[in-house]
Amino acid sequence: MPKVTAICYLSSIFFYGLGYYKMFVINNALIVKSNDYAIATCYFFLVIFLAVIGSLFYYVNNREQKLLEWKILNAQKKQVGNIDD
């Protein structure tokens, strides 16, 4: 797993915790500011955004590795075909 993917996933978990904490504070508070709802929503938006970005980096890295393996395999097949001729 690429480092960028791991950082995105860990940050996603961190922001989920912050959003959960903020919602917990909102639910148990006597006085709630409208700003608190916006902050909690931003945290949950960051969770989704970072998870998608991390998955994208993982997909791109995994696809590049598979294409490289495919090219190597095709090159080896061509070399074996040339040796037999």
GULOKOL-408499 format. One line per field, with one value per residue: residue number from 1; residue in three letters; y, x, z of N, C-alpha, C, CB in turn. Coordinates in pm, 1 decimal, padded with zeros to 6 digits. Atoms other than C-alpha are relative to their C-alpha. Glycine has a CB too. Layout:
BEGIN
num: NUM, ...
residuo: ala, ...
ny: Y, ...
nx: X, ...
nz: Z, ...
cay: Y, ...
cax: X, ...
caz: Z, ...
cy: Y, ...
cx: X, ...
cz: Z, ...
cby: Y, ...
cbx: X, ...
cbz: Z, ...
***
This chain:
BEGIN
num: 1, 2, 3, 4, 5, 6, 7, 8, 9, 10, 11, 12, 13, 14, 15, 16, 17, 18, 19, 20, 21, 22, 23, 24, 25, 26, 27, 28, 29, 30, 31, 32, 33, 34, 35, 36, 37, 38, 39, 40, 41, 42, 43, 44, 45, 46, 47, 48, 49, 50, 51, 52, 53, 54, 55, 56, 57, 58, 59, 60, 61, 62, 63, 64, 65, 66, 67, 68, 69, 70, 71, 72, 73, 74, 75, 76, 77, 78, 79, 80, 81, 82, 83, 84, 85
residuo: met, pro, lys, val, thr, ala, ile, cys, tyr, leu, ser, ser, ile, phe, phe, tyr, gly, leu, gly, tyr, tyr, lys, met, phe, val, ile, asn, asn, ala, leu, ile, val, lys, ser, asn, asp, tyr, ala, ile, ala, thr, cys, tyr, phe, phe, leu, val, ile, phe, leu, ala, val, ile, gly, ser, leu, phe, tyr, tyr, val, asn, asn, arg, glu, gln, lys, leu, leu, glu, trp, lys, ile, leu, asn, ala, gln, lys, lys, gln, val, gly, asn, ile, asp, asp
ny: -00117.8, -00122.5, -00083.3, -00101.7, 00066.3, 00023.0, -00129.5, -00042.3, 00082.8, -00033.8, -00132.5, 00019.3, 00052.3, -00108.9, -00097.3, 00063.8, -00014.3, -00139.8, -00024.1, 00072.8, -00073.6, -00125.0, 00035.1, 00036.6, -00126.2, -00068.2, 00071.8, -00011.2, -00139.3, -00080.0, -00108.3, 00044.8, -00103.6, 00051.9, 00027.8, 00136.6, 00089.4, -00018.3, 00064.1, 00145.2, 00035.7, -00008.7, 00117.9, 00117.4, -00018.5, 00036.0, 00146.6, 00056.6, -00049.2, 00066.6, 00141.3, 00009.8, -00031.0, 00114.4, 00110.9, -00034.9, 00023.3, 00144.9, 00053.8, -00041.4, 00069.6, 00141.6, 00013.5, -00016.8, 00121.6, 00107.3, -00027.5, 00030.2, 00146.0, 00046.1, -00031.1, 00090.5, 00132.9, -00000.5, -00005.8, 00132.2, 00090.4, -00031.1, 00049.8, 00145.5, 00025.4, -00028.1, 00102.5, 00121.5, -00016.1
nx: 00085.2, -00080.9, 00001.7, 00104.3, 00126.9, 00006.2, 00018.6, 00139.0, 00090.4, -00015.8, 00059.6, 00144.6, 00042.5, -00017.8, 00107.7, 00124.6, 00002.2, 00030.1, 00140.0, 00080.3, -00012.6, 00075.0, 00142.8, 00025.3, 00006.7, 00123.7, 00115.2, 00003.2, -00020.4, 00118.3, 00000.1, -00066.6, -00021.2, 00019.7, -00133.9, -00034.8, 00053.3, -00082.4, -00130.0, 00020.6, 00023.7, -00129.5, -00078.4, 00051.0, -00034.9, -00141.7, -00009.3, 00035.2, -00095.8, -00129.4, 00015.8, 00004.7, -00133.9, -00085.2, 00036.3, -00046.2, -00144.1, -00022.0, 00039.8, -00096.7, -00126.1, 00020.0, 00014.8, -00132.4, -00076.9, 00052.3, -00041.1, -00142.4, -00012.7, 00051.2, -00100.8, -00113.3, 00043.0, 00004.0, -00138.0, -00058.1, 00058.4, -00061.2, -00137.6, 00006.1, 00037.9, -00114.8, -00102.4, 00042.1, -00012.7
nz: 00000.0, 00005.1, -00121.1, 00012.9, -00029.7, -00143.7, -00065.9, 00025.0, -00079.8, -00141.8, -00018.6, 00007.9, -00130.5, -00095.3, 00017.1, -00043.2, -00145.4, -00033.3, 00031.7, -00098.2, -00125.1, 00012.1, -00007.1, -00138.7, -00073.9, 00040.2, -00056.5, -00145.8, -00041.7, -00029.6, 00098.0, 00121.6, 00100.7, 00136.2, 00050.7, -00036.5, 00103.1, 00120.4, -00024.5, 00004.2, 00140.2, 00068.6, -00038.2, 00070.2, 00140.9, 00013.0, -00009.2, 00129.8, 00098.4, -00017.2, 00033.8, 00146.8, 00050.7, -00032.8, 00088.3, 00133.8, 00003.9, -00004.4, 00130.4, 00101.8, -00025.8, 00027.9, 00145.3, 00060.6, -00026.4, 00084.2, 00138.2, 00008.7, 00000.9, 00128.3, 00101.3, -00022.0, 00042.4, 00146.4, 00048.2, -00019.5, 00099.9, 00128.7, -00001.8, 00012.3, 00138.1, 00085.1, -00022.6, 00067.4, 00144.9
cay: 00000.0, 00337.9, 00580.6, 00841.2, 00593.1, 00501.2, 00867.9, 00942.5, 00648.7, 00735.1, 01100.0, 00986.4, 00788.1, 01086.1, 01326.3, 01072.7, 01074.2, 01453.1, 01462.2, 01198.5, 01391.9, 01716.7, 01546.2, 01402.9, 01751.9, 01893.0, 01623.0, 01676.4, 02054.5, 02296.2, 02574.0, 02482.9, 02725.5, 02691.8, 02692.3, 02355.1, 02187.6, 02332.8, 02211.1, 01859.7, 01853.4, 01964.7, 01685.4, 01425.1, 01575.8, 01543.0, 01178.7, 01099.0, 01313.6, 01159.8, 00806.0, 00865.3, 01023.8, 00737.6, 00480.8, 00666.5, 00663.5, 00292.5, 00217.1, 00415.4, 00259.1, -00092.1, -00038.8, 00085.4, -00221.9, -00456.2, -00282.5, -00309.8, -00681.1, -00729.0, -00555.5, -00767.6, -01085.3, -00992.0, -00905.7, -01242.3, -01422.0, -01239.4, -01331.2, -01696.5, -01684.9, -01534.2, -01798.5, -02081.2, -01937.0
cax: 00000.0, 00143.9, 00232.1, -00008.6, -00295.8, -00211.3, -00188.0, -00524.1, -00691.4, -00544.0, -00641.4, -00989.0, -01017.7, -00885.3, -01141.0, -01417.9, -01323.5, -01327.7, -01668.3, -01806.2, -01673.2, -01825.4, -02164.6, -02138.5, -02073.7, -02365.8, -02604.6, -02509.5, -02470.5, -02715.9, -02620.1, -02534.9, -02385.4, -02474.6, -02101.3, -02073.2, -02295.7, -02087.7, -01764.1, -01903.0, -02025.5, -01682.8, -01516.6, -01744.8, -01690.0, -01313.4, -01363.4, -01532.5, -01293.9, -00978.6, -01114.4, -01189.4, -00848.6, -00673.1, -00864.4, -00778.5, -00407.2, -00427.7, -00611.1, -00365.5, -00060.6, -00203.4, -00297.4, 00053.0, 00207.0, -00023.9, 00050.2, 00423.3, 00389.4, 00185.4, 00452.6, 00728.1, 00529.5, 00469.9, 00838.3, 00938.0, 00695.9, 00842.1, 01195.4, 01100.8, 00935.0, 01250.4, 01474.9, 01267.5, 01292.8
caz: 00000.0, -00095.1, 00182.6, 00045.3, 00066.6, 00423.7, 00523.7, 00359.3, 00534.0, 00873.8, 00832.2, 00736.3, 01059.2, 01255.8, 01106.9, 01162.7, 01530.3, 01539.0, 01368.8, 01603.2, 01902.1, 01774.7, 01724.9, 02075.6, 02213.2, 02013.0, 02137.3, 02503.2, 02505.2, 02657.2, 02417.6, 02060.6, 01812.9, 01447.1, 01379.3, 01556.6, 01297.7, 01015.5, 01173.9, 01224.7, 00864.6, 00741.3, 00937.8, 00783.4, 00438.0, 00491.5, 00589.6, 00260.6, 00055.6, 00204.5, 00170.8, -00198.3, -00260.4, -00080.1, -00283.9, -00603.5, -00522.5, -00439.3, -00765.2, -00977.8, -00810.7, -00836.0, -01201.7, -01288.6, -01125.8, -01315.0, -01646.6, -01576.8, -01496.8, -01815.4, -02027.0, -01869.7, -01931.2, -02296.2, -02343.3, -02199.1, -02430.6, -02731.3, -02624.4, -02587.1, -02930.2, -03086.2, -02930.0, -03075.8, -03429.5
cy: 00124.2, 00082.5, 00103.9, -00059.0, -00021.6, 00131.0, 00049.1, -00079.7, 00033.8, 00137.9, -00007.8, -00050.7, 00108.9, 00100.7, -00059.0, 00010.7, 00141.4, 00033.0, -00068.2, 00072.2, 00127.9, -00027.7, -00039.8, 00125.3, 00073.2, -00066.2, 00018.8, 00143.4, 00068.0, 00112.6, -00047.8, 00116.3, -00061.7, -00033.9, -00144.2, -00100.4, 00007.6, -00069.2, -00151.3, -00047.1, 00003.8, -00119.7, -00123.3, 00010.6, -00037.7, -00150.4, -00061.7, 00039.6, -00073.7, -00149.1, -00019.6, 00026.8, -00115.7, -00119.7, 00026.2, -00023.3, -00149.4, -00062.8, 00032.1, -00074.5, -00148.0, -00023.9, 00013.3, -00125.0, -00114.6, 00021.4, -00031.0, -00150.7, -00057.1, 00024.6, -00093.4, -00139.8, -00009.2, 00003.2, -00135.8, -00099.5, 00025.0, -00052.4, -00151.2, -00036.9, 00022.5, -00105.4, -00127.9, 00009.8, -00019.0
cx: 00089.8, -00013.9, -00111.5, -00136.4, -00014.8, -00023.9, -00142.9, -00097.2, 00010.2, -00057.5, -00151.9, -00054.7, 00009.8, -00114.6, -00136.1, -00013.8, -00032.0, -00147.2, -00093.3, 00002.6, -00083.3, -00150.7, -00038.5, -00014.7, -00130.0, -00121.0, -00011.8, 00014.4, -00132.9, -00014.9, 00081.9, 00008.5, -00021.3, 00133.8, 00041.6, -00049.9, 00084.7, 00135.1, -00013.3, -00021.9, 00129.9, 00087.8, -00047.3, 00023.7, 00146.1, 00020.7, -00025.3, 00102.8, 00133.5, -00008.1, -00002.6, 00137.7, 00096.5, -00028.0, 00046.8, 00150.6, 00031.0, -00032.3, 00103.0, 00131.5, -00012.5, -00012.0, 00134.9, 00085.4, -00048.1, 00037.3, 00147.9, 00022.9, -00045.7, 00102.4, 00119.8, -00034.3, -00004.3, 00140.4, 00067.4, -00054.7, 00060.9, 00142.1, 00002.6, -00038.0, 00116.4, 00108.8, -00036.7, 00017.7, 00138.8
cz: 00000.0, 00127.7, -00005.2, 00034.6, 00149.4, 00075.9, -00018.9, 00085.5, 00148.8, 00031.1, -00003.8, 00133.3, 00106.4, -00010.0, 00033.5, 00151.5, 00043.7, -00026.1, 00099.0, 00134.5, -00003.8, 00005.7, 00142.6, 00086.4, -00032.7, 00065.7, 00150.7, 00050.3, 00030.3, -00101.3, -00120.1, -00097.1, -00138.4, -00064.4, 00030.5, -00104.2, -00126.9, 00016.5, -00006.7, -00144.3, -00080.2, 00033.4, -00076.2, -00151.0, -00023.1, 00007.8, -00136.7, -00105.6, 00010.8, -00031.8, -00151.9, -00060.2, 00028.0, -00088.6, -00142.4, -00013.2, -00000.2, -00135.1, -00107.0, 00018.2, -00035.0, -00149.8, -00070.5, 00019.3, -00088.5, -00146.1, -00020.3, -00003.3, -00134.2, -00111.2, 00012.8, -00048.7, -00152.7, -00059.8, 00014.7, -00101.2, -00137.1, -00006.6, -00015.9, -00142.1, -00096.2, 00014.6, -00075.0, -00151.0, -00042.2
cby: -00000.2, 00084.9, 00069.9, 00058.6, -00133.8, -00066.5, 00103.9, -00016.3, -00148.6, -00004.9, 00097.3, -00098.3, -00122.4, 00070.0, 00052.5, -00148.8, -00041.9, 00094.7, -00047.5, -00144.7, 00033.3, 00072.8, -00115.4, -00089.4, 00089.5, -00001.2, -00148.3, -00084.4, 00078.3, 00056.9, 00134.1, -00120.0, 00062.4, 00102.4, 00098.1, -00033.9, 00035.5, 00150.4, 00042.1, -00040.3, 00094.9, 00129.8, -00024.6, -00017.9, 00146.2, 00068.9, -00056.1, 00046.0, 00150.4, 00019.7, -00056.1, 00099.3, 00130.5, -00039.0, -00022.9, 00146.3, 00068.1, -00064.9, 00055.1, 00152.1, 00016.8, -00051.9, 00105.5, 00122.2, -00039.3, -00009.8, 00146.6, 00062.8, -00062.2, 00070.2, 00146.4, -00003.5, -00033.3, 00119.6, 00107.5, -00049.3, 00017.2, 00150.1, 00040.7, -00060.3, 00088.3, 00136.6, -00029.1, -00030.3, 00133.5
cbx: -00097.0, -00040.3, 00135.1, -00001.5, -00010.2, 00129.3, 00099.7, -00035.8, 00030.6, 00148.0, 00050.4, -00035.1, 00085.8, 00134.2, -00000.8, -00004.3, 00132.2, 00090.2, -00030.3, 00051.5, 00147.1, 00036.7, -00032.7, 00113.4, 00121.9, -00015.4, 00010.4, 00109.0, 00075.3, 00007.4, 00058.8, -00074.5, 00143.4, -00076.1, 00101.0, -00057.5, -00146.6, 00020.6, 00056.9, -00120.8, -00103.5, 00072.3, -00009.8, -00149.5, -00025.8, 00082.2, -00101.2, -00140.4, 00021.5, 00050.7, -00128.7, -00103.6, 00053.0, -00018.3, -00151.3, -00034.4, 00068.6, -00085.9, -00136.2, 00023.7, 00041.9, -00124.7, -00098.2, 00071.3, -00010.7, -00151.7, -00028.3, 00075.7, -00081.9, -00132.7, 00045.4, 00039.4, -00138.0, -00080.7, 00079.7, -00026.6, -00152.7, -00001.5, 00070.4, -00100.9, -00116.7, 00056.4, 00016.3, -00144.3, -00048.0
cbz: 00123.3, -00120.9, 00018.5, -00142.7, -00074.1, 00048.6, -00054.9, -00149.0, -00022.3, 00039.6, -00107.4, -00113.1, 00040.7, -00023.6, -00142.0, -00044.5, 00058.1, -00081.2, -00140.2, 00015.7, 00027.9, -00131.7, -00098.4, 00053.6, -00033.2, -00154.1, -00031.7, 00059.2, -00108.7, 00142.3, 00060.9, -00063.9, 00012.4, -00087.0, 00060.6, 00137.2, -00031.7, -00029.8, 00137.2, 00088.5, -00062.6, 00037.8, 00151.7, 00028.7, -00044.1, 00108.3, 00104.0, -00042.3, 00017.6, 00142.6, 00063.3, -00057.9, 00063.7, 00144.6, 00002.1, -00032.0, 00119.0, 00110.9, -00041.0, 00006.1, 00147.4, 00072.2, -00053.9, 00059.9, 00148.3, 00014.3, -00036.2, 00117.9, 00115.2, -00032.8, 00012.2, 00149.4, 00059.5, -00050.3, 00076.2, 00141.6, -00006.3, -00025.2, 00130.2, 00100.9, -00038.6, 00031.9, 00151.7, 00033.2, -00045.1
***
